[in-house]
Each structure stands twice: as C-alpha cells, then as structure tokens.
Amino acid sequence: MLDLLITGGRVVLNNRVEFTNIGIRNGKIIRIGSIEQKEARQTIDANGQLVFPGAVDTHVHISEPGRTEWEGFETGSKSLAAGGTTTYLEMPLNALPATTNSKNLQLKLEAAKKQNYIDYGFYGGLTPDNLDELAALADSDVVAFKCFLSTCGSDEPGDFKNVDEHTLLEGMRLLAKKDQLLCIHAEDADLTDTLEAEMVAREQTSADDYVASRPILAEVIAVKQALEAAKETGCALHFVHISSAEAIQVIQAAKMEGVDVTVESCPHYFTLSAEELDVLGTLAKCQPPLRSKAEVEKLWGCLLRGEIDWLASDHSPCTPDLKQGNFFSAWGGISGCQNTVDLMFDEAVKKRKMPIVDFAQLIATKPAKRMHLSQKGEIAVGKDADLFFLDENQTYTVSEDQLFYKNKHTPYTGREIGCKITRVLVRGTIVYDALDGFAKKRIGQFVRPNKTQQG
C-alpha cells in the first residue's frame, strides 16, 4: 500500500514532461506510471499543474547562530519552502562564529535541529586562519567549501575572512586530496578595494559609482586566478553568483581544457539591472553588483545556451537598518530565495521559451548531482519524494505581507510574476500549501553528501 498517490499532474521527468502518476511510500518515490487510487491511503490531484522535483538551493545565508536577527532557520526555511525549494545548502557566513572548524559546525548543527521545514546541509569555510583545522572539517559532513577572493568580514571575533594567494593554494591542495569542492566568490580584492577607496574619498557614493567600483574586469581577473590555481592543485571548483558573460566564457574555456569546474548565477542578475538601482535603492545592492541591461542580455544568452550549470538564490538577508546609508556603507546582499523558482520560470520558460526539462535541471538536478545529494534533484524511482506544484496560469504580485523572511524586504516587491507555486512536499509530506499555509511540524533533516554513489 502506498502512503500517497499524486495524480493529474504534468510530471517533469529527466527528459520529458508527462501526464502520469507518482506513488510514494516512506518518503520515497516508489512508482511512476499507471496507479489506481485504491492502491494508496491518500490521493492528491495536481489538477493539471506542473509537478517539479523540489528545488535545491546551493547558496543561502541563514545567519544562525550569532546573527539570527538577520535570518533564522525557521523563517529562512519557511521562505525557501514557499518558493519551491526542498533542500538548501547554507554558506559558512554570515553566522557568528563562521563555520570554519568542526566546533563551529557542531554549533550550527545544534542550532538547526527541529527548526527547518525543509532539508538542509552546510558548507565549511576556507579562511587565512583555519588551514590547520581544514582537514578535520573536510572529514566531517560538510557538503563543500567556500572562500572569498574579495575583501569580506568584520572585526567581530569569529567572522569570515577572505583568502590571500598562499591560503588559496594551500587550501586547494588539501581540499583536492580530500576530494572536496571549493566554491569561490570571484572578485579581485586589489582592484575593488582600490576603486572603492577612490570613490569614497571623492564622495562619489551613488548607485552608478558603486557599480563602477566593482567592474566585470574584477570578476574576470579573480576567475582566471582561481582557474590557474585549480590547474596547479587539481582542486574541483564551483564559481558562485557569476554576473557577466565574459567570466562565463573564461569558465567555459577552462571546462574545454578539462578543468573540473561548474558555475552558478542568480535571479537578480537576470531580472534586475544597474539602470534600475537608483529606483530600487540599496535593497538591490549585492556583490558583484547588478550589471547594465546590455550585460544582462548577454548573460541570458549564456543561460539559454546551457553555459551556466545552475541557478541559486544567494539569499543574503539583514535587518532594515543595515540597508540604510549610501551604496558603499549599506549592507550588500539581496533577500530573494522565496522567488528564485517562480520568477525565473516566468522569465526563462514563459517569456524566453526555455524547455521545462532544462529549467528543472537548472534548479534541481544539476546542483544535487554536483553536491553529491544522491536522493535529491529529480523525480525518479528511489529518490526522495521532494516535489512542488506550479500553476503556470496564475499571476500574482509580490508584496511584503506574502514574504516569510524575518526581515520582509526584497527588491522584487511590486513585481508581477506569471506563475505560482501552490504546494510543496518534502519526502512525501506537505510542508507548504498556498491556501492552507505551513505544516505544523518542521520535518527538515540534515543531509550528508554521498560520494560513493555519484561522481
């Protein structure tokens, strides 16, 4: 007997979209195909909606413990769930202390218990002061590692710091031996720090000045540096939130040379532009910054040609007071994980005719595979029954009262989106329904990478 039968849905499989049924038992997909209602204890009719594999968001900042007023596990996982994400991977910053050693990882694990509506995993960090602790962290259950090539962090004890060239090389050598993936924030610190100092000294602190202080050249220089280090060390790389077609082409060339490298980008680099920053204000300040409309169109070309491996939110929230000030003094991060899926489905599939199966690869299958989450990322027999329903015939406007973030601000407020996520299941259990809200019980579990089943 099945626990749950999903009928009437246009199911997004690996290579096709098909009207079919999904049979679920003990949180797993047991059967796909013709199944009678009498074979299941419960039936859900998808009413012709698209049934997708749950999204896997590999770039989320929750900030708990230490900065829980920015975002906590409960509110962060609620927002992700409402947006169709069923598994997220949390970056080693902006929590205090940062996840840079095994002790700090345990603090994170304890803080996360029984707070999450969806499944979750954690990154470890590579910083100048943790090389002697890196091996132990690499042997733990972190899913991958993260480092910054641009200047980051604060004077707060335990905060995250960017790497220098020595740390990058030594860290990559060790991580290569441990078969660990290193995720890189690629902006050249020398160039961006120099340009920022010059702008601030001249009191040039407008939106245009901020964009000019972090040019595409800074991204390209850092990408090239990291790729050269990868060739020397053999470390697998993943570039986070790449914002320019020029950097994508450099990464594509390295792939052709045999470098083990992948790349993500984020919805804001496709749906917002530098020309809008004056109106959007610091809510849309991020690093790298938004690019010009012309550059946005080039990035769309990369996505539609399959040159970007997947999409992630880079959800980087903060309290409203930290968004005050000018474009150099305000916090740089966008709250957006609740709208990663519906916004990009509307823009990529509905408006630009991306195949639905390709979209599922971008939001679920490819990130799950790269991160060795062997039970996630696709609708297939034996996989976790992580699903979301999407009604492509509904339209709604993003408003603050619909947001579940701890701090309800986003540059997408007021934007009309031409589809809607109506239901989300994690391991066969409904965690979010657009009409009924959230499940009473938070069932999210910690996920570990499984490198024995995937390459």
Helices and strands as residue ranges (DSSP letters): E 4-12, E 17-25, E 28-33, G 37-39, E 43-45, E 50-53, E 55-60, H 73-82, E 85-90, H 102-112, E 119-122, E 124-125, G 131-133, H 134-138, E 145-148, H 165-177, E 181-185, H 189-201, H 207-213, H 216-233, E 236-239, H 245-256, E 261-265, H 268-271, G 274-276, H 277-280, G 281-284, H 293-304, E 310-311, G 320-323, G 337-339, H 340-344, I 345-350, H 356-360, I 361-365, H 366-370, E 387-391, E 396-397, G 400-402, E 416-417, E 420-426, E 429-433, E 437-438
